[in-house]
Amino acid sequence: MTGATESYELDVDGRALPVAAAWLGESLLYVLRERLGLPGAKNACEQGECGSCSIFLDDVLVNACCVLAADATDARIRTVEGFGDADHLSDVQAAFLGTGAVQCGFCTPGLILAVHDLLDQVPDPTGLEVREAISGNLCRCTGYGRILQAVEEVKATRSGASGPRGESP
Amino acid sequence: MSTGTEVRPGTRSGLGQSVRRPDGTPKVTGTFAFSSDLFARGMLWGRTLRSPHPAARIRSIDTSIAERMPGVASVLTARDVPGRPTYGLEHADQPVFASETVRFQGEPIAVVAAEHPELALRAVAAIEVDYEVVTPLTDAEAAIGAAPIHPDGNVFRHLHLRHGDLDAVGAVSVEGSYEVGMQDQAFLGPESGLAIPVDDGGVELFISTQWLHVDRDQVAACLGLPPERVHLTLSGIGGAFGAREDVSLQVHVCLLALRTGRPVKMLYSREESFHGHVHRHPARLWYRHHADPDGRLVKVEARIVLDGGAYASSSTAVIGNAVCFAAGPYRVPNADVDGWAVRTNNPPCGAMRGFGAVQVCFGHEAQMDRLAAALAMDPVELRLRNALAPGDELPTGQVITGTAPVREVIEAAMALEPPPLAATDPPADGTMDLPGGAGLTATRADVVRGTGLAVGFKNLMYSEGFDDASTANVRVELDHRGEPLATVHCAAAEVGQGFVTLAQQIVRSVLGVEQVALRPADTTIGSAGSTSASRQTWMSGGAVELACLAVAEALAERAGYGGGAPDEVLDLDVVELLREGPIDRTRAHHHPPTEPLDEDGQGDAHVSFAFAAHRAVVDVDPELGLVKVRHIATGQDVGRALNPQAVIGQIEGGIAQGLGLAVMEEMLLEDGRLRNPSFTDYLIPTALDMPPVTATLIEQPEPGAPFGAKGVGEPPTISSTPAIVAAIRAATGLELPRIPVRPEHIALAEA
C-alpha cells in the first residue's frame, strides 16, 4: 500500500531483531519506535535538529530520524534501552536522577547518550566543551543547569574525585 | 540559597528536601510512556489536513479520492461532527473543522485515519479543497475597527483600568512604545494521543494535556456524548508551558476512533505542532510614566494591544493580566491602562508561561530605566524606592495582604559581584565563548559588556472570580508485606514540573507514611484544574494535604482521640490502626474567592502574587549585532521551597525561555503566514546559549498557602527577558524597543 516493502533484520542493543514487511521509506527512528517496541529514542522534530532521537550507529552518535532503517542493516545500533535498566543504571543515568536534570524527560534519553559519547571520548572536558557537546540536544524545561551539573558529577566520579558542585558550570 | 525549611521529624523524603522524582528512573531508561509512545493493537494513524491560507472561503471539499485509497479507513470533515461544531477554553468560537471560512493558516479542514502514517499523509494530500483566498486581517490595531472576521466580532476584550487621579502629572515624565513578537512554547513532545472506542458508544482518550476535565467537557460536547462516556487518562507529557491548555487533536482523534471502531493514534509533526497550538500573544505597548523629582511614581498611563489571532482561547484572561500588572511591582497611586485583545487572521494565541505579565514587563521595565535616566538616578535605587510591599494597594485597588518581598528579590539579584570582564579577556575557553560562538566571527577587542536589572510579578491561580478548585483522594492501607502504603489520586497534570514528587512529599510529611503510590491522573476523580498559572503546588498540593488531614483524623478516631486531626498522628501506630482496614478520603481545595474586575478594572481579582528580579550580564559585538548572555543572577519570592532542587530547575528553565524571547525566539509572520515552523528556523536556546544562573530563594511563607509555598514556574520567565534587553541597551546605548532583539537591530541601528 505504501510502496515497496521488505523484511530485514537489525542489530539493536546486541540482539538481532526482525523487521517484517516494512515500507522501505521508514526512518530508523520509526522502526525502532513503532515496529520494534523501543520508544526510548524520541521524536521531537524528526528533522535532525533536536537530538531527542539520538542513538549510536557503529559507535557514532546520530539522529535516528535522519537514517533510513533499511540502510542500517549492517550496523550495530545502540539505544538508550541498551544502556541501563531500572536495576542497573549507567553512571550518567544515575547522575541525571540525582541532580534534578530530568523534568518532562523528553530530551533525557538523547542527552544521556550524548553525555556518554562525550565522556567516553573526552574524560575531562572543559565547561565549554560540555556545552558544545550537548548543544545538539535541545531541552525546553531545565535551562541545562542541572544537566551540566550531572555531567560534572559523572566527571568527578569517574576521575575518583568526590563531592557534587554547587552552581552550574 | 537560603535554607531553614522545616521538615517534620521522623520524615524522610518529605517537604523541604530535594526528593527524587518517582518518574525519574523510567525517564532516564527510556521506558516512560509519553503520549507519542502509545500503541494499541490494530490502531490506525490519524492525520490532519490544514489550510495553507490565513484567510479564505471554502467553496468545496472533495474527499472522494482520499476515501478510495487503499489503507485509508476514514476521512472526516465538519459535516461529520455529531455534536457542537465549535470548541474553546472560555468561548466556543473555534470550529472543530473549518467548513465555510478559514481564519488562520493551519486551520484544520479534515482528518484521515489510515493503516500507516505515510498513507495518512498521502490521503491528506489527495483531499481537494477549492479555496477563494481572501486578504487576511493581520494588524491587531486595525482589527479593532475593521469589519468582523468572525460572528463574535474582532474584540475579545477591552478593559480600561482607571485608578486614582487621572489628571495627576509628575514633574518628570517619560514616554515609550514597545513591541513583543510571537513566541512559541516549543515543548519537545509533540501533540499526540490515542483514542480507543468503548463498547457503550463512548471513547477512551489517552492524552497529553494540562487540564483533563476541560478537555473532556469540550470533547464530549463536540462528540455529542454525555461527559461520563468520554474518559480521559493523562499520558506522559513532553513539556507544556501553556500550549496544551487548549484542545488540539483531542476531538479529531476521538471522532476517528468512533467512526472507524478502531484505536486511532495521532501525532503531530514539529511543523504541524507550530500550527496546532496557541502561542504567546504578540503585543504593542505604549507607556507614559510620571514621577516626582525624588523618583516616586505619580502615574502610569499605558495602552496595550494584544494580537489574539483567529480564535479566543484564553485571550480575555491574558489581557486581564496584562492590564492588572501593566505598571509592574511598584506603588502607583494613579493609573490609566487601556487594554485590548483582538481577533486577527494570525495564528491563535493563548496561554504561555507568564500569561500577559511577560509582555507588559518588557514595557514597564524599559520605562523604569528610561525614567531613571531622565531623573539621573540609579535604576536599582528607583525600583527600590517604588517597590511594592505588604499592605500596598495595586492599581486595581486590591491591597496586598500576603507577602511581597520586592525589595528582597531586587537586593538578592544585585548582591552578587558581576562576573569580571577579565574572565573573558584573555579568553578562558577560547573564542567559542565570544558573542556568535561557533561562528567565530566576533572580534574580542570590539566586545562590550552591559548589565541590566528587571523586576516582575504576576498572580498565582486563576483570577476574577474563577473557582479553580482541585480534588485529591488519599487512601492508606497495609500492603502485602503489612507495611503502610498511601495511594494518591489526583487529576493534576504532571507536565515535567514535579507535582508527582510533591504529592509524595506531602503525604510523607503529613501522614508519616514513607511508601506513597500515585494512581494515573484521569477523569474518574474530580477536576484538579489546569497545570498553569503557577497553581498546582498551591491548589492540588492543598487538596492532597486536606485529604491527608482527613485520613489523619480517621486514624485518630480509630486510636480513640476525639475531634479533629491531632498533631500526634505521626506518633500513632499506623500499622496497628490499619489492620481494621483501609482509610480512603477525598477532599476538594478551594482558594479564597476573588471578584471580577469592574468596568474601571477595579476589584480584589487575585488570590496571591509572586515576584522575581533578574540581573543580566551580556557581551555584545556591536558591529555584528551578536549577543552573548554571560550570567543571570536572580532573587525569587517562593514562599517556601518545598523541593529546592525542583525550584532551581523551574528557575533555570524559566530563564532559558525568557532568554529565548529576549534574543532568539519569534514566529515570523508574513501576511498571516508562518515562515519558520521548524526547529531549523525557530531557534530555542541550546546549552551554548544559556549562561550560568545564580539563584537566591526568598523564603517568606505566604499566609493561607498550603505549607506557605508560592508557585514558582512563571516568575523566572517574566523579568529575565527585560533584564537581558536592559543589559544590551547598557552595552550599546540603543533603545531596542522590540523583542526579540535581532543582530540587525544592533548592527544596523542608526547611531
Interface residues (C-beta under 8 A of the other chain):
Chain A: M1 T2 W23 G25 E26 Y30 R33 E34 G37 L38 P39 G40 A41 K42 N43 A44 C45 E46 Q47 E49 C50 S52 T79 V80 E81 F83 G84 D85 A86 L89 Q93 A94 F96 L97 G98 T99 G100 V102 Q103 C104 G105 F106 C107 T108 P109 I112 T126 G127 L128 V130 R131 E132 I134 S135 G136 N137 L138 C139 R140 C141 T142 G143 Y144 G145 R146 I147 L148 E167 S168 P169
Chain B: S18 R20 R21 D23 G24 T25 P26 K27 V28 T29 G30 T31 F32 A33 F34 S36 D37 F39 P70 G71 E115 H116 P117 E118 L119 Q185 A186 F187 L188 G189 P190 G236 I237 G238 G239 A240 F241 L267 S269 R270 D429 G430 M432 D433 A438 V495 G496 Q497 G498 Q645 A646 I648 G649 I651 E652 G653 G654 I655 A656 Q657 S678 F679 T680 I684 P685 T686 A687 L688 M690 P692 V693 T694
